[in-house]
Amino acid sequence: MSVIGIMIGLFSFAVICIFHPIVIKGEYYFSDKIWPLFLIAGLVFLGLSVMTKGVVFSSLFAILGFTCLWSIRELKEQRKRVEKGWFPRNPNRKSM
């Protein structure tokens, strides 16, 4: 019996749960202009995934990489949600 698949699934769930508030806070404090940070992080994690020999760690790096890349889209969507009034706008930041 192998629990590696369950562990990878749990890691995926945890990463999604962690990145959700990161995207919200990132847009609130810095706007969606921080997308290049997510791009760089995503490419670094995908590079680590390719260079890692073990399947488990390669999978974990790939999950992190694609989550960072997906967060770029979510930053744009979060900006739209703020414009609709679904999330608060940062009053200390100049208007979008």
N, C-alpha and C positions, 0 to 999 in steps of 0.2 A: 504494500500500500504506500502511495506517495502523496504527500501533502503539499508538494511544491506548487502545483496549480492553484490550490486554495491560498497559499501564501502570496503568490503573484496577484491573484484576484483581490485579496485583502489590501495589498500594497497599492493597487490601482484605485481602489475605493478610497483609501486614505489620502492619496495624492490629489484626487479630485476634491475631496473635502477640504484639504489644505489650500488648494489653489483658488477655490471659490472666493474666500474672503481676501486673498491676496489680490485678485483682480479688482474686487470692489474697492478695497483700500487704495490700491495703486491708482485707479481712475480718480478717486476722491482727492487724493493728495497731489498727484502729478499729472493728471489727465491721461488721455489715451496715447500721449506722445512718448510714453515709456515702452512702446512696443518693440523698439530695437533691443532692449534688454532681454525680453522674452525670446526674441529671434536668436540672439547670441547664445543664451542659455540652452535653448532647444537644440541648436546646432552642435554645441559642445557635448551635451548629453547623448545626442545621436552618434557623434564621433566616438565617444567613449563606448557606446553600445557596439559599434562595429569593431573596435579594437579589443574588446573584452572577450576572452576565450570561453568563460563559463556561460552556459545558457541562462542560468538564473540571473546573474548580475547583468548580462547583456539585455535581458528582458526588462529588468528594473530600470536601467539607464534609458532604454527605448521608451518606456512608459513615461518617464520624466521628460524626455525630449519632446515627445508628441504632445504631452500636456502643456508644455511651455509654448509650443507652436499654436496649439488650439487656443491658448489664453490670449493670443494676439487678436483673434476674431472676437473673443469674449470682451476684450477691452473696448472694441468698437461698439459691440452690442450694449455694453454697460453705459457708454456715453449716450446712446439712444434712450436707454431706460431712465437716465438722469434727466434728459430733455423732456421726457414724458411725465416726469414728476414721480416716478415709481421709487426712486432713490434720492436722497438729499444731495444738493449741489454744495460744494465747498464754498462758503462765503468769502474765504480769504484768497481764493484764486480768481484771477481775472476771468471775465466771461469767455465762453468758448467761441 
